Amino acid sequence: MQKKALGRGLDALFDRALPEGGAAAASSGRFLDLDIRKIIPNRYQPRKTFREQDLQELAASVRERGILQPVLVRTAEDGRYELIAGERRWRAAKLAGLEKIPAVLQEASDPDAVELALIENLQRQDLNPIETAKAYRRLIDEFRLTQEEVAKRVGKERSSVTNALRLLNLPSEIQEAVASDRLSVGHAKVLLSLAGLQAQLRMARRILRKGLSVRAAEIAAKRAPARIRNGSAGIQNSLTEAEERLMRYLGTRVRITMLNGGGQVAIRYHNPPDLDRLLELILK
């Protein structure tokens, strides 16, 4: 059974009664009718691809029926507003020639902005698997969340977050194929079972060239020479667990990578005092 998201989520923001008001009422989440030119995109928007045809169809609907659900914004510099959620509606409204758009003005920190944009897209299934994985990675890297915390915020099982993040271990060529739906997540899991980027690329190109199903790809991967098969899933899970333990202890991002039978541990610090804090924890 899927967990319920522990973050505030979009429903919590839109379901409450919101009286009329202006910018001074930002903390209350008031409705506004904003000049569309004063709105800027969400810098933390996890969705990177907006299909032109989809936007044109939404714009046609906007011309006929207007905007049925307000966008969510927060204040930005120079009297502007930054989108938190609703970028497709905002883009379609611009295409439809609207000068103003209904919006809810909400106080939101940077982590809130990432979380809410991610939740909206996940709830609507608007993100491709790679965009989802990169959004999870951003929450972990930039806001020092553990995989467990990310899972709780977006209402997913931790295993779902872990499996999504593993996609980012694949070569960029394969990630692009998954993002464009030329390869499925099932294909990607098969490729992750192969050791080495070149082996993964060769198999991915074979899958694409021959149109192999996931099952056929699994059979082909099992027939690969032993040297290019590995127990990467178990090894990666162990590394992930070690990263999680270190992040909880140190309170910062930790990345462990394997290198030629050994490996390295990269620990992120934010300023000299933070480095001193980490040294005390490590050396005590």
C-alpha positions as CSV (number, residue, x, y, z in Angstrom):
1,M,0.0,0.0,0.0
2,Q,1.4,3.4,-1.0
3,K,2.2,5.7,1.9
4,K,0.5,9.1,2.2
5,A,2.8,12.0,1.6
6,L,3.9,13.7,4.9
7,G,4.7,17.0,3.1
8,R,2.0,19.6,2.9
9,G,1.3,18.7,-0.7
10,L,-0.9,20.6,-3.2
11,D,-4.2,19.5,-1.8
12,A,-3.5,21.0,1.6
13,L,-2.8,24.3,-0.1
14,F,-5.8,24.4,-2.4
15,D,-8.5,22.7,-0.2
16,R,-8.5,25.4,2.5
17,A,-10.8,28.4,2.2
18,L,-8.9,31.3,0.8
19,P,-10.3,34.9,1.1
20,E,-9.4,37.7,-1.3
21,G,-6.2,39.5,-0.6
22,G,-3.0,40.9,-1.9
23,A,0.8,40.4,-1.5
24,A,0.7,41.4,2.1
25,A,-1.3,38.3,2.8
26,A,1.3,35.9,1.4
27,S,1.6,33.9,4.5
28,S,-2.2,33.1,4.4
29,G,-2.1,31.7,0.9
30,R,-4.4,34.3,-0.7
31,F,-5.8,34.3,-4.2
32,L,-4.4,36.9,-6.6
33,D,-5.0,37.8,-10.3
34,L,-1.4,38.3,-11.5
35,D,0.1,40.0,-14.5
36,I,1.3,36.9,-16.5
37,R,4.5,38.9,-17.5
38,K,5.5,39.2,-13.8
39,I,5.7,35.4,-13.3
40,I,9.0,33.6,-13.8
41,P,9.5,29.8,-14.1
42,N,10.3,27.6,-11.1
43,R,14.1,27.3,-11.0
44,Y,13.6,23.9,-9.3
45,Q,11.0,22.6,-11.8
46,P,11.8,18.9,-12.1
47,R,10.0,18.7,-15.5
48,K,12.3,19.7,-18.3
49,T,10.2,18.7,-21.4
50,F,7.0,20.4,-22.4
51,R,5.6,19.0,-25.6
52,E,4.5,21.8,-28.0
53,Q,1.4,19.9,-29.2
54,D,0.2,19.3,-25.6
55,L,0.7,23.0,-24.8
56,Q,-1.2,24.1,-27.9
57,E,-4.1,21.8,-26.9
58,L,-4.1,23.2,-23.4
59,A,-4.0,26.7,-24.7
60,A,-7.1,26.0,-26.9
61,S,-8.9,24.8,-23.8
62,V,-7.8,27.9,-21.9
63,R,-9.2,30.2,-24.6
64,E,-12.5,28.4,-24.4
65,R,-12.8,27.8,-20.6
66,G,-10.2,29.9,-18.9
67,I,-7.8,28.7,-16.2
68,L,-9.8,26.2,-14.0
69,Q,-7.1,25.8,-11.3
70,P,-4.8,28.7,-10.1
71,V,-1.1,28.4,-10.3
72,L,0.9,28.4,-7.1
73,V,3.6,31.1,-6.7
74,R,5.9,32.7,-4.2
75,T,7.4,36.2,-4.2
76,A,10.6,36.8,-6.1
77,E,12.9,39.8,-6.7
78,D,11.9,43.0,-8.4
79,G,8.2,42.7,-7.7
80,R,8.0,39.4,-9.6
81,Y,6.6,36.0,-8.6
82,E,8.2,32.6,-9.0
83,L,6.1,29.6,-10.0
84,I,6.0,26.7,-7.5
85,A,3.4,24.6,-9.4
86,G,1.4,25.0,-12.6
87,E,4.0,25.8,-15.2
88,R,2.1,24.0,-18.0
89,R,-1.0,26.2,-17.2
90,W,1.2,29.3,-17.2
91,R,2.8,28.4,-20.5
92,A,-0.6,27.6,-22.0
93,A,-2.1,30.9,-20.7
94,K,0.8,32.8,-22.4
95,L,0.1,30.9,-25.7
96,A,-3.6,31.7,-25.3
97,G,-2.8,35.4,-25.1
98,L,-4.0,35.9,-21.5
99,E,-2.7,39.0,-19.7
100,K,-3.6,37.8,-16.2
101,I,-3.7,34.4,-14.5
102,P,-5.3,33.3,-11.2
103,A,-2.7,32.4,-8.6
104,V,-2.3,31.5,-5.0
105,L,0.5,33.3,-3.3
106,Q,2.3,31.1,-0.7
107,E,5.3,31.5,1.5
108,A,7.7,28.7,0.5
109,S,11.3,27.9,1.2
110,D,13.5,26.5,-1.5
111,P,13.0,22.9,-0.3
112,D,9.3,23.5,-0.2
113,A,9.4,24.8,-3.8
114,V,11.2,21.6,-4.9
115,E,8.9,19.3,-2.9
116,L,5.6,20.9,-4.1
117,A,6.7,21.0,-7.8
118,L,7.8,17.4,-7.5
119,I,4.6,16.3,-5.8
120,E,2.4,18.0,-8.4
121,N,4.2,16.3,-11.3
122,L,4.2,12.9,-9.6
123,Q,0.5,13.1,-8.7
124,R,-0.3,13.9,-12.4
125,Q,2.3,11.5,-13.7
126,D,3.9,14.2,-15.8
127,L,7.5,13.3,-15.2
128,N,9.5,10.8,-17.1
129,P,11.6,8.3,-15.0
130,I,14.8,10.3,-15.4
131,E,13.2,13.6,-14.4
132,T,11.8,11.9,-11.3
133,A,15.2,10.5,-10.4
134,K,17.0,13.8,-10.9
135,A,14.3,15.5,-8.7
136,Y,15.0,13.0,-6.0
137,R,18.7,13.5,-6.3
138,R,18.3,17.3,-6.1
139,L,16.4,17.0,-2.8
140,I,19.2,14.8,-1.5
141,D,22.1,16.8,-2.7
142,E,20.9,20.4,-2.3
143,F,18.7,20.0,0.8
144,R,20.5,17.3,2.6
145,L,17.6,14.9,2.8
146,T,18.0,11.2,3.1
147,Q,16.3,8.7,0.8
148,E,14.0,7.8,3.6
149,E,13.0,11.5,4.1
150,V,12.5,12.0,0.4
151,A,10.2,8.9,0.3
152,K,8.1,10.2,3.1
153,R,7.8,13.7,1.6
154,V,6.5,12.4,-1.8
155,G,4.5,9.5,-0.5
156,K,6.6,6.7,-2.0
157,E,8.2,3.6,-0.6
158,R,11.9,4.1,0.0
159,S,12.7,1.2,-2.4
160,S,10.9,3.2,-5.1
161,V,13.2,6.2,-4.5
162,T,16.3,4.0,-4.4
163,N,15.4,2.2,-7.6
164,A,14.7,5.6,-9.3
165,L,18.1,6.9,-8.2
166,R,19.9,3.9,-9.6
167,L,18.8,5.0,-13.1
168,L,21.3,7.9,-12.8
169,N,24.1,5.4,-12.7
170,L,23.5,4.6,-16.3
171,P,25.3,6.3,-19.2
172,S,23.7,9.5,-20.4
173,E,22.8,7.9,-23.8
174,I,20.7,5.3,-22.0
175,Q,19.2,7.9,-19.7
176,E,18.0,9.8,-22.7
177,A,16.5,6.7,-24.2
178,V,14.6,6.1,-21.0
179,A,13.5,9.7,-20.8
180,S,12.1,9.6,-24.3
181,D,10.4,6.2,-23.7
182,R,12.5,4.4,-26.3
183,L,13.7,2.2,-23.4
184,S,11.4,1.2,-20.5
185,V,12.4,1.2,-16.8
186,G,12.3,-2.6,-17.1
187,H,15.0,-2.4,-19.8
188,A,17.0,-0.1,-17.6
189,K,16.9,-2.6,-14.7
190,V,18.3,-5.2,-17.0
191,L,21.1,-2.9,-18.1
192,L,22.0,-2.1,-14.5
193,S,22.7,-5.8,-14.0
194,L,25.6,-5.5,-16.4
195,A,29.1,-4.4,-15.3
196,G,30.7,-1.5,-17.1
197,L,29.4,1.3,-19.2
198,Q,30.4,-0.2,-22.5
199,A,28.6,-3.4,-21.8
200,Q,25.5,-1.5,-20.9
201,L,25.7,0.7,-24.0
202,R,26.2,-2.4,-26.3
203,M,23.2,-4.1,-24.8
204,A,21.0,-0.9,-24.9
205,R,21.9,-0.4,-28.6
206,R,21.1,-4.1,-29.3
207,I,17.7,-3.7,-27.5
208,L,16.9,-0.6,-29.6
209,R,18.1,-2.1,-32.9
210,K,16.2,-5.4,-32.5
211,G,13.2,-4.1,-30.5
212,L,13.8,-6.6,-27.7
213,S,11.2,-6.9,-25.0
214,V,12.3,-6.8,-21.4
215,R,12.1,-10.6,-21.1
216,A,14.2,-11.0,-24.3
217,A,16.7,-8.5,-22.9
218,E,16.9,-10.4,-19.6
219,I,17.7,-13.6,-21.5
220,A,20.4,-11.8,-23.6
221,A,21.9,-10.3,-20.5
222,K,22.1,-13.7,-18.8
223,R,23.9,-15.1,-21.9
224,A,26.5,-12.3,-21.7
225,P,30.0,-13.4,-20.7
226,A,30.5,-13.7,-16.9
227,R,32.9,-10.8,-16.8
228,I,30.2,-8.3,-17.9
229,R,27.6,-9.6,-15.5
230,N,27.8,-8.6,-11.9
231,G,26.1,-8.6,-8.6
232,S,25.8,-4.8,-8.9
233,A,22.4,-4.7,-7.3
234,G,23.6,-6.1,-4.0
235,I,26.8,-4.0,-4.1
236,Q,24.9,-0.9,-4.9
237,N,22.4,-1.5,-2.1
238,S,25.3,-1.9,0.3
239,L,26.9,1.3,-0.9
240,T,23.5,3.1,-0.6
241,E,23.1,1.9,2.9
242,A,26.6,3.1,3.8
243,E,25.9,6.5,2.3
244,E,22.7,6.7,4.3
245,R,24.4,5.9,7.6
246,L,27.2,8.5,6.9
247,M,24.7,11.2,5.9
248,R,22.6,10.6,9.1
249,Y,25.8,10.8,11.2
250,L,27.5,13.7,9.5
251,G,24.4,15.7,8.5
252,T,25.6,16.3,5.0
253,R,25.7,14.8,1.5
254,V,28.0,11.7,1.1
255,R,28.7,10.0,-2.1
256,I,30.5,6.6,-2.3
257,T,31.9,5.4,-5.6
258,M,33.7,2.2,-6.6
259,L,37.1,2.6,-8.4
260,N,39.2,-0.4,-9.6
261,G,38.4,-2.7,-6.7
262,G,38.5,0.1,-4.2
263,G,36.7,3.3,-4.1
264,Q,36.4,6.8,-2.6
265,V,34.1,8.6,-0.2
266,A,33.2,12.2,-1.0
267,I,31.8,14.3,1.8
268,R,30.3,17.7,1.1
269,Y,30.7,20.8,3.3
270,H,29.2,24.2,2.9
271,N,31.7,26.6,4.5
272,P,34.8,26.5,6.7
273,P,32.8,26.2,10.0
274,D,30.9,23.3,8.5
275,L,34.2,21.6,7.6
276,D,35.4,22.1,11.2
277,R,32.2,20.5,12.4
278,L,32.7,17.5,10.1
279,L,36.4,17.1,11.2
280,E,35.3,17.0,14.9
281,L,32.7,14.3,14.1
282,I,35.2,12.2,12.0
283,L,38.2,12.5,14.4
284,K,36.5,12.2,17.7
